Amino acid sequence: MWCKQLLIGSLALAAAAPLAAEDAVVTVFGTPVAARAGDTPQESYGGNLNRSVIQVTEWQEVDSTSTWAHPLPGYLNATSASMFVYAPIELDTGVEVTQVCLETQDTSTTAGVTLLVAGFESAGPGSAPVFVPLEAVGTGTTPAPGFSQLCATVNPVLIIRTSADLDGAGGAHTVQYWVGAISPLGTTTGVGPAVITSRRTVSPAPPAASFTDVPTGHPFFRFVEALAASGITGGCGAGVYCPDSAITRGEMAVFLSVALGLYWPN
């Protein structure tokens, strides 16, 4: 769980303004963020794709003055003020987030629900951390889509890092990625669980080759280097990899066991 103390004391919390009938903008941490229409849910296929669920019970309040109720199974409705909740994106470094979808309730013709994908970038000494919106979509203020899935395709794809230059100001700092949901006061709009679609990727190729027989222009260069950097293989000796040699069942066992981190008896 992500403690709200990580936010309080570091940032002056600004109440998220609900969507007005004529305005598709929300104010988040003092920054106006335009919420566009949602995207079509992505199809999920392929061995490297993964979907994880942010349960309703995992949502944390950003503004501690907001309260909510559970009048419907698996949904939150704001009961005191515009509700702004968030949850961390807890994925391994290097994983790509391609889309985030939120289950929403919206039977209002004057307000809407907003889904945010964003990050906080820590700063150097004497500087405040920075809020960086990555994607924002909303159900709209005029339509009343009822119970629906609101999806934000992350473009460009979000690659999870421990440090990055999210705000483009130069220099990488520690980053926190999160999903947020904003719902106005009332029982006609509500927030349910969110689904994160992600995929594992292979690291970019390094500038220099580790093996003389797999130079930088070799079609398998990037993948061989990823294996070597991960400690899965050291080649076949004398600074060569032997990319065209056959692999034995024993060697395959080493590759797979190290790559997958197999066998933890305790």
C-alpha positions, 0 to 999 in steps of 0.5 A, a space after each residue: 500500500 502506498 501511504 498518503 504521507 508520501 504526498 502530504 508534506 511533499 506537495 500542497 494538496 489541491 482539491 481536484 475540481 469536478 468536471 463542469 458541463 462545459 469544461 473537460 479539465 480537472 485541476 490536479 496538484 494545481 495543474 489543469 489537466 485536459 481529459 479527452 475521450 477514452 480509448 477502445 480496450 486493447 486485446 490481450 494476447 501473447 505470452 509477454 502480456 500481463 493484466 493486473 487489477 487495482 482492487 477498489 480496496 486499494 484506492 487511497 485518498 489524495 485529499 484526506 477531507 474526502 469521504 466515500 461510501 459503497 452503495 454498490 458492490 465494488 464501487 465508491 461514491 463520493 459523499 462529502 466532496 469531489 473524490 480523488 483517489 489513487 494507487 501505485 503502479 507496482 511493476 518491475 523495472 523495464 515493464 511497459 504499461 500500454 493501457 489502463 482501464 477503469 470501471 466507472 459509474 456515470 448516470 449524470 448528464 452534468 458531471 463525469 469521471 476522470 481517469 489519470 495515469 501520472 507520475 511524481 518526479 523527485 527533484 534535486 536539493 531545494 526543489 519541490 517534486 513535480 507532478 507529471 500527467 501522462 494520460 487523462 481520459 473522462 466519461 464526459 459531462 453531457 453523456 451518461 454512459 452508465 456502467 462502462 469501462 474507461 480506458 487510457 492508452 498510454 502513448 508513448 508507452 510508459 516504461 517503468 523506471 526507478 529514475 527518469 526525466 518525466 518532465 523533460 527538464 533535463 536530468 533523471 530523478 526518482 519517479 513514482 508512477 500511479 493511477 488516479 480516479 476523480 469522481 464528483 460528489 453524489 451517487 450518480 458517478 462512481 469509481 470501480 477497479 482499474 486494470 493495467 495492461 503491461 508487457 515485459 520487454 528486452 533491454 535496448 542494445 548496448 553500444 559495444 559488443 561483449 562477444 567478438 562473434 556477435 558484433 553490434 550489427 548481428 541480428 541477435 546482438 540485442 538479445 545475446 547482450 540481454 542474456 549476458 547482462 542478466 547473468 544467464 550466459 557467459 558465452 562459450 569461452 575465450 570471448 565468443 558466444 558461438 551463436 550458431 552452435 547447437 544447445 544441449 538440454 543441459 544448457 537449456 536447463 541453465 538458461 531457463 532456471 537462471 532466467 526464471 529464477 527457479 527453485 526456492 525451497 524456503 
